[in-house]
Amino acid sequence: MTVKIAAAQYNISFLESWTAYQQKIESWVAEATNQDAKILLFPEYFSMELASLFGQEVYSSLNKQLAAMQSLHDDFIALFKEMAQKYQCIIQSGTFPVRLEPGIYRNRAYLLMPDGQLDHQDKLMMTRFENEQWLIKGGKELKCFETEYGKIGINICYDSEFPLLARKLAESGCVLILVPSCTDTLAGFHRVKIGCQARALENQCYVVQASLVGDAEWSEAVDVNVGAAAVYTPVDKGFPDNGILSVGAMNAVQWVIATISLKEYETVREHGQVFNYRDWPLQLDFVN
């Protein structure tokens, strides 16, 4: 089975209205699905452009913007749910900071299905900025999602740099790991990129990264954004020699679209030049 997947290099806008946001999102979804993409991936914290709707006092404050955005949470979910149903695609709608109780937020990635169902994955590993300045807390559960194309997992940005998380997903049957990312330095982008490529190599699966791009000087949270989206693969026969199926131009505003075969991983795991996935447990003999 093959499917087209689209990973966004999404630019932060200063929004005039909620209607302008709806129009922007629909134009992105329409562009990808017009190219027959069936799985769409948006970046981490791309929802933070919504803070621009609340005025300078709010979007200039890390704490106030998180509180204000909760009033748009249900509308955000409804919009992406509508898009997934209207365009008959799976959408991973980047991440949205969700308040669980006063002062407690989670960086949450929703996965919306074309039949109207939805689920979510919370970011598990927090960066220093999230821990020390934004006070966003890590999630408690790693999920594997059933879809018509096979099982899908989500590692949110920094999560992709920790191999046991992706390994757990792979052992649970995930053949595709989605990585919505937001990085404000070239080094940060490369950390996530290297993590994604390593996870694809180790687990002989697809790993797809979406990136937030461009500057938003008005934003206290996402003022500088650096990156490129890409579709990473195992590094073995039947796949690209460098493990990169498709990659975008650095910091460009675009979709990166590629056709993936969610059965090819079975072939490479059984008949590849190496057996990274199968041989994983063997390394434990040398470290325990």
Secondary structure in CASP SS format (residue, H / E / C, confidence):
PFRMAT SS
TARGET T0000
AUTHOR 0000-0000-0000
METHOD secondary structure of the structure
MODEL  1
M C 1.00
T E 1.00
V E 1.00
K E 1.00
I E 1.00
A E 1.00
A E 1.00
A E 1.00
Q E 1.00
Y E 1.00
N E 1.00
I C 1.00
S C 1.00
F C 1.00
L C 1.00
E C 1.00
S C 1.00
W H 1.00
T H 1.00
A H 1.00
Y H 1.00
Q H 1.00
Q H 1.00
K H 1.00
I H 1.00
E H 1.00
S H 1.00
W H 1.00
V H 1.00
A H 1.00
E H 1.00
A H 1.00
T H 1.00
N C 1.00
Q C 1.00
D C 1.00
A C 1.00
K C 1.00
I E 1.00
L E 1.00
L E 1.00
F C 1.00
P C 1.00
E C 1.00
Y C 1.00
F H 1.00
S H 1.00
M H 1.00
E H 1.00
L H 1.00
A H 1.00
S H 1.00
L H 1.00
F H 1.00
G C 1.00
Q H 1.00
E H 1.00
V H 1.00
Y H 1.00
S C 1.00
S C 1.00
L H 1.00
N H 1.00
K H 1.00
Q H 1.00
L H 1.00
A H 1.00
A H 1.00
M H 1.00
Q H 1.00
S H 1.00
L H 1.00
H H 1.00
D H 1.00
D H 1.00
F H 1.00
I H 1.00
A H 1.00
L H 1.00
F H 1.00
K H 1.00
E H 1.00
M H 1.00
A H 1.00
Q H 1.00
K H 1.00
Y C 1.00
Q C 1.00
C C 1.00
I E 1.00
I E 1.00
Q E 1.00
S C 1.00
G C 1.00
T C 1.00
F E 1.00
P E 1.00
V E 1.00
R E 1.00
L E 1.00
E E 1.00
P C 1.00
G C 1.00
I E 1.00
Y E 1.00
R E 1.00
N E 1.00
R E 1.00
A E 1.00
Y E 1.00
L E 1.00
L E 1.00
M C 1.00
P C 1.00
D C 1.00
G C 1.00
Q C 1.00
L E 1.00
D E 1.00
H E 1.00
Q E 1.00
D E 1.00
K C 1.00
L C 1.00
M C 1.00
M C 1.00
T C 1.00
R H 1.00
F H 1.00
E H 1.00
N H 1.00
E H 1.00
Q H 1.00
W H 1.00
L C 1.00
I E 1.00
K E 1.00
G C 1.00
G C 1.00
K C 1.00
E C 1.00
L C 1.00
K C 1.00
C E 1.00
F E 1.00
E E 1.00
T E 1.00
E C 1.00
Y C 1.00
G E 1.00
K E 1.00
I E 1.00
G E 1.00
I E 1.00
N C 1.00
I C 1.00
C H 1.00
Y H 1.00
D H 1.00
S H 1.00
E H 1.00
F C 1.00
P H 1.00
L H 1.00
L H 1.00
A H 1.00
R H 1.00
K H 1.00
L H 1.00
A H 1.00
E H 1.00
S C 1.00
G C 1.00
C E 1.00
V E 1.00
L E 1.00
I E 1.00
L E 1.00
V E 1.00
P E 1.00
S E 1.00
C C 1.00
T C 1.00
D C 1.00
T C 1.00
L H 1.00
A H 1.00
G H 1.00
F H 1.00
H H 1.00
R H 1.00
V H 1.00
K H 1.00
I H 1.00
G H 1.00
C H 1.00
Q H 1.00
A H 1.00
R H 1.00
A H 1.00
L H 1.00
E H 1.00
N H 1.00
Q C 1.00
C C 1.00
Y E 1.00
V E 1.00
V E 1.00
Q E 1.00
A E 1.00
S E 1.00
L E 1.00
V E 1.00
G E 1.00
D E 1.00
A C 1.00
E C 1.00
W C 1.00
S C 1.00
E C 1.00
A C 1.00
V C 1.00
D C 1.00
V E 1.00
N E 1.00
V C 1.00
G C 1.00
A C 1.00
A C 1.00
A E 1.00
V E 1.00
Y E 1.00
T C 1.00
P C 1.00
V C 1.00
D C 1.00
K C 1.00
G C 1.00
F C 1.00
P C 1.00
D C 1.00
N C 1.00
G C 1.00
I E 1.00
L E 1.00
S E 1.00
V E 1.00
G C 1.00
A C 1.00
M C 1.00
N C 1.00
A C 1.00
V C 1.00
Q E 1.00
W E 1.00
V E 1.00
I E 1.00
A E 1.00
T E 1.00
I E 1.00
S E 1.00
L C 1.00
K C 1.00
E H 1.00
Y H 1.00
E H 1.00
T H 1.00
V H 1.00
R H 1.00
E H 1.00
H H 1.00
G C 1.00
Q C 1.00
V C 1.00
F C 1.00
N H 1.00
Y H 1.00
R H 1.00
D H 1.00
W H 1.00
P H 1.00
L H 1.00
Q H 1.00
L H 1.00
D H 1.00
F H 1.00
V H 1.00
N C 1.00
END
